Amino acid sequence: MIVSLVIMAAYLLDRLIGDPRWLPHPVIGMGHAISALEKAIRRKVRSDRGLKRAGTLLPFIVAGGSFVLAWGLLRVLAWIHPWLSVVVEIVLIATTIASKGLKDAGMAVYRALQANDLTAARRELGMIVGRDTQQLDEPEIVRGTVETVAENIVDAIISPLFYALIGGAPLALAYRAVNTLDSMVGYKNEKYLHLGWASARLDDVANYIPARMTAVMLVIASWLYRLDAARSWRTIKRDARLHPSPNSGFPESAVAGALGIRLGGYNVYHGIRSFRAYMGEGIRPLESKDIRHTIRLMFAVSTMFVGLCLMGAAGCFALGWMQ
């Protein structure tokens, strides 16, 4: 029961204040550690085989180190006072999720589009995606924003909460370390093909269950908001596995089906054009309102997950009490 209450408090804390710039953030520390380790590895290792071996150790060092540090900190705080440990655990879990940050980023693009300021909209989108945004028109800006918000429902909310439910703040931080590793070294290009392979695979494994849970909850949320839940489910079954990521296609296809839009298509990365499989039927053109709809679905799903945690804990408590 306590774990579920801690998760609810952490989620509410993130909803209210997000990630204040004045508060040190664990992900920044993880990023510095990954950069330092990469430099150290590349100074010592030259061969592809050596980089692959080092890449196998990288997630164990970073994710394992994050787990051990968080676990040790909470144990020390619990020795000082149990409630001090609880409060810090709530704060630590809150740092692993980004519901407010994701909403703010999406709404910044939305407001720029509402003001007919494509330059500002491209700039705001460029803050949250890796693709080139300088030449995008309004539908493509909307597509990029919807895809990013939908994908990050898993990475930035459901997955960290899922692992917090299993193993508290230490496991949630370990997941965030894996996700940060994937975003920094998990690329299939010449530079990171060998060093980042294990980080990319581990991130795929870590998000496997949360991504599919999120897709189901998005269908339910679509029904609650009187969107097309049936089409959302059909689109997941038909299109989710077309995505190059084994997980990102599930939330993206669910949102595309619910809204009756088509995601995917051509993106440009550092001047190189690439194609991503289409998702959804494109019953109507993309509009700026789709950003707001996607954010509403994001909050519905995250609230649903926290509610399920509380219901499960209450049920277990009631069964224990009856016995």
Residue pairs with C-beta under 8 A, 6 or more apart in sequence:
1 313
1 314
1 316
1 317
2 86
3 164
3 165
3 168
3 309
3 313
4 165
4 309
4 310
4 312
4 313
5 310
5 313
6 86
6 89
6 90
6 93
6 164
6 168
7 93
7 161
7 164
7 165
7 306
7 309
8 306
8 309
8 310
9 90
10 89
10 90
10 91
10 92
10 93
10 94
10 97
10 161
10 164
11 94
11 97
11 99
11 161
11 302
11 306
13 90
13 91
13 94
14 94
14 97
14 98
14 99
14 100
15 99
15 100
16 100
17 100
18 98
18 99
18 100
18 101
18 104
19 25
19 95
19 98
19 100
19 101
25 95
26 66
26 92
26 95
26 96
26 173
26 176
27 95
27 176
27 180
30 62
30 66
30 176
30 177
30 180
30 181
31 180
31 184
33 62
33 65
34 58
34 62
34 180
34 181
34 184
34 185
35 184
37 58
37 61
37 62
38 184
38 185
38 195
41 51
41 54
41 58
41 195
42 195
45 51
45 53
45 54
48 194
49 194
51 194
51 195
52 194
52 195
52 197
54 195
55 185
55 194
55 195
55 196
55 197
55 198
55 199
56 198
58 181
58 185
58 195
58 198
58 199
59 177
59 178
59 181
59 198
59 199
59 202
62 177
62 178
62 180
62 181
63 174
63 175
63 177
63 178
63 181
63 202
64 174
65 177
66 170
66 173
66 174
66 176
66 177
67 170
67 171
67 173
67 174
68 170
69 173
70 92
70 169
70 170
70 173
70 174
71 170
73 88
74 85
74 88
74 89
74 92
74 168
74 169
74 170
75 85
77 84
77 85
77 88
78 84
78 85
88 169
89 168
89 169
92 169
92 172
92 173
93 160
93 161
93 164
93 168
93 169
93 172
95 176
96 160
96 164
96 169
96 172
96 173
96 175
96 176
97 156
97 157
97 160
97 161
98 152
98 156
98 157
99 156
99 157
99 298
99 299
99 302
101 156
102 149
102 152
102 153
102 156
102 157
102 295
102 298
103 295
103 298
103 299
105 124
105 127
105 128
105 148
105 149
106 145
106 148
106 149
106 291
106 294
106 295
107 291
107 292
107 295
108 124
108 127
109 121
109 124
109 125
109 141
109 145
109 291
110 145
110 288
110 291
110 292
112 118
112 120
112 121
112 123
112 124
113 121
113 138
113 141
113 142
113 288
113 291
114 288
118 137
118 138
118 141
121 138
121 141
122 133
122 134
122 136
122 141
123 133
125 133
125 136
125 141
125 144
125 145
126 133
126 134
128 145
128 148
129 144
129 148
130 269
131 144
131 267
131 268
131 269
132 267
132 268
132 269
132 270
132 271
133 141
133 144
135 268
136 144
138 286
138 288
139 285
139 286
139 287
140 265
142 286
142 287
142 288
142 290
142 291
143 263
143 265
143 286
144 267
145 291
145 294
146 255
146 259
146 261
146 263
146 286
146 290
146 291
146 294
147 252
147 263
147 264
149 291
149 294
149 295
149 298
150 251
150 252
150 254
150 255
150 263
150 294
150 297
150 298
151 248
151 251
151 252
153 214
153 218
153 251
153 297
153 298
153 301
153 302
154 207
154 210
154 211
154 214
154 247
154 248
154 250
154 251
155 179
155 207
157 298
157 301
157 302
157 305
158 210
158 213
158 214
158 217
158 301
158 302
158 305
159 175
159 179
159 206
159 207
159 210
159 211
160 172
160 175
160 176
161 172
161 302
161 305
161 306
161 309
162 209
162 210
162 213
162 305
163 171
163 172
163 174
163 175
163 206
164 171
164 172
165 309
167 174
175 206
178 199
178 202
178 203
178 206
179 203
179 206
181 196
181 199
181 202
181 203
182 196
182 199
182 200
182 202
182 203
184 196
185 192
185 195
185 196
185 199
186 192
186 196
186 199
186 200
186 203
187 193
187 196
187 200
188 200
204 245
204 246
204 247
207 247
208 246
208 247
210 247
211 247
211 248
211 250
211 251
212 250
213 305
214 250
214 251
214 254
214 301
215 236
215 240
215 250
215 251
215 253
215 254
217 300
217 301
217 304
217 305
218 232
218 251
218 254
218 255
218 258
218 297
218 301
219 229
219 232
219 233
219 236
219 254
219 258
220 229
220 304
221 258
221 297
221 300
221 301
221 304
222 228
222 229
222 232
222 254
222 257
222 258
222 297
223 229
224 300
225 293
225 296
225 297
225 300
227 258
227 259
227 293
228 257
228 258
228 259
228 260
229 258
231 257
231 258
231 260
231 281
232 254
232 255
232 257
232 258
233 254
233 257
234 257
235 253
235 254
235 256
235 257
235 279
235 280
235 281
236 250
236 253
236 254
236 257
238 253
239 249
239 253
239 256
239 277
239 278
239 279
239 280
240 249
240 250
240 252
240 253
240 254
240 279
241 249
242 249
242 264
242 277
242 278
242 279
243 249
243 252
243 253
243 264
243 276
243 277
243 279
244 276
244 277
249 279
252 263
252 264
252 279
253 263
253 279
253 280
255 263
255 294
255 297
256 262
256 263
256 279
256 280
257 280
257 281
258 293
258 297
259 280
259 290
259 293
259 294
260 280
260 281
260 282
260 283
260 284
261 280
261 282
261 283
261 284
261 285
261 286
261 290
262 278
262 279
262 280
262 281
262 282
262 286
263 278
263 279
263 280
264 276
264 277
264 278
264 279
264 280
265 275
265 276
265 278
266 273
266 274
266 275
266 276
267 273
267 274
267 275
267 276
268 274
